[in-house]
Amino acid sequence: MERTGLAMNVTKRGGYVLLALAAMAVAYAMVWAQLGLGLPGVIAAGALALASVGLIQVCHILRPDQRMWGQLQIRHLLVFMLAIVAVQFVCLQVRMAFGDHDAGAQITREMLKVNALGVLVAAPLFEEVIFRGLIWRAVEFGKGRLATVLTIIVTAAAFALVHSQSSLAQLALLGSVGIILGVARVVSGGLALPIALHIAMNIYVAVVSL
């Protein structure tokens, strides 16, 4: 019985990982299709948002005992958003002190022209479903404090590795942001707060980068 339960647990965790990888592959294919075929950005953004909602429904089916959305409180949104802005500011100052004047993760005018809705709303929604939803459930170590900390760190590391393109400084920044989003998931009990934070962060980065 114990071996059967362990095998089912491993299979379910592996299923979450495979589902996340498949969803990411489809998302990349959608982006390339949009760019290659010249489709309106709103179509790709809408498809990505629908895919995100579909993934959430799959999670509900697999684990009906666990809530996916959680609670979204304005005070939590403001506090965590201030933490994200503070981390970005500190990382930028450190990089500039060492002569690196690249602002790091940016959202350019070209990106907004191609697909503003996708960059600012659909992508954050999709990424949170992937990292704080599917991958979170795949690596969730348990319900204790240490287990929760490990889950936050692993999902933050995955988030940073997927996004980081250039330097260790950028990796550290994205890892820190991933940790904040993970803590937000724990505090709120679901994905609503991390999604709202990620959308707000992308809007903030876009405004600062313009």
N, C-alpha and C positions, 0 to 999 in steps of 0.2 A: 504493500500500500504506500509506504513512504517513497519507494523508488518511482512508483507511478505518479505520485503527487509532484515529485521533483522533476520528472520528465515533462509533465504538463506545464509546470511553472517555467522551465527553460524554453519549451516550445512557444508559450505565450509571449515571453520576453523577446525571443527571436522573431516572432511574428510582428511585434511592434517595430523592431529595427528594420525588418524587410519592408514593412508598410511605409516607414519614414523614408527609406532610401528610394523606394519606387515613386513616392509622391514627389521627392526632390528631383528625380530624373524627369518626371513628367513636367514639373514646373520649368526646368531648364529647357526642355523641348518646346514648351509653349513660348518661352521668351525668344528662342531662336526662330520659331515659326513666325512670331509677330514681326521680328526684325527682317526676316527673309522675305515674307509675303507682304509686308507693309500694312498689316492689319491695324485698325485703330487700337490705341492703348486701352481704351475702356473695355474692349472685348476681352483682351488678355487679363485685365484686372478683375473683371467680373467672373471669368472662368476660374481664376486663382482663388477668389473669395468663395465661390461655390464649392470648389474642391476642399477648402479649409472647413467649411460647414459640414461637408460630407464626412471628412475625417473625424470630426467631433462626434458625429452620429455613430460612426463605427466604434469609437471609444465607448460611447454610451451602451452600445449593444454588447461589447466585450466585458465591460465592467459596469453594469447598471447600478451597483451599490455605491459608486463614486461619482460625485458631482464634477463636471468639467468647467463650468463657468465661475463658480464661487461668487464672492461679493465684491462689488466695486464701490468704494467709498472715496469721496473727493479728498478728504484729508490724507488718506493713504496715497492717492495719486499725486498730490502736491509734494508730500514728503519724499517719496521715492524719485519723483522727477527732479527735485532739488539735488538729491544724492547723485543722480546720473549727470546732471550739469556740472556738479562739483568735481566729479571724477574726470570728466572730459577736460575741464579747466586745468586741473592739477597735472594731468598727463601732457597737455599742450605746453604748459609752463616748463615742465621737466625737459621735454624735447627741445624747446627753444633754448633752454639753458645749455644744452649740449650742441647747439648749432644746427639743430634739425628744425627748419621752419615750415615743414610740411604739416598742415593741420590735421593730417590723419584721415579718418573716415569722412568722406564728403559726399554730398549729393549735388551734382552739377546741374547747370541750366539745361544741358543736353539731355540728361536723364529725365528731367521734369518735362521737357518738350516731348520726348518719346512716349512717356507713360507716367504722368504725375500721380494719377490715382493708384496705379500699381505700386509705385515707389513709396508713397506716403501712407497708404492704407492696406492694400491687398497683400503686399509683401510682408509687412509686420504681422498681420493676422496669420498668414500662412506659416511664417517662421516660428511664431509662438506655439501654434498647434504642433509643429514638428518637434521643437526642442523642449518646451515646457509641457507638452502633451504626450506625444508618442514616445520620444526618447526618454522623457522623465519616467514614464511607466515601465519602459524597458529596463532601466537601470535602478529603479527605486529599491533601495536597500532595506527598507523597513520603516517603522513609524517612530523609532526613538530619535533623540536629538542628534546623536552622532550619525545615524543612518541618513537623516534628513540633510545634514551638512555635506555628507559624501555625495548625495544625489544632486545637490545644488552645484557642487564643484565639478562633477563629471559632466553635467549638462552645460554648464558655463564653458568648460574647456571645449566641448564639441561645438558649441556656438561660436567660440573665438576661432577655432581652427578652420571652420568652414568659411568664415568671413575674412580672416586676416590674409592680406596679400603681399605685404612688404616687409615689415620689421617686427622685432620683439616688442617694441613700444606699442605698436598697434595691437599686437596680440594681447598685451597686458591690459590695454584699454578695453578691448572687446570682452576679455575675460572678466574684468571688473563689472562691466555692464551686465554680462550674463549672470554674475552672482547676484546683483541687485534685482534683476528680473526673477531669478529663482527664489530669492527671499520674498519678493512680492507675491509670488505664487503661493508660498507657504502661508503668509500672513492672511491673504484673501481667500485661500482655500480653492483656488481654481485659476482659470486662464483670463478672466475678464480684466483684471488689473494689469497683468503683464502685457496683454494686447494693447490696452489703452496707453500704457507707458511707452511701449515700442512705437506706436503711432505718433505720440507726442514727441518722442525723441527724434524720429525721422523728420517731423515738421520743424523742430528746433534746428537740427543739423542743416536742413535745406535752407532755412532763413539765414543762418549764420554763414553758410557757404556762398550765398548769392552776392 
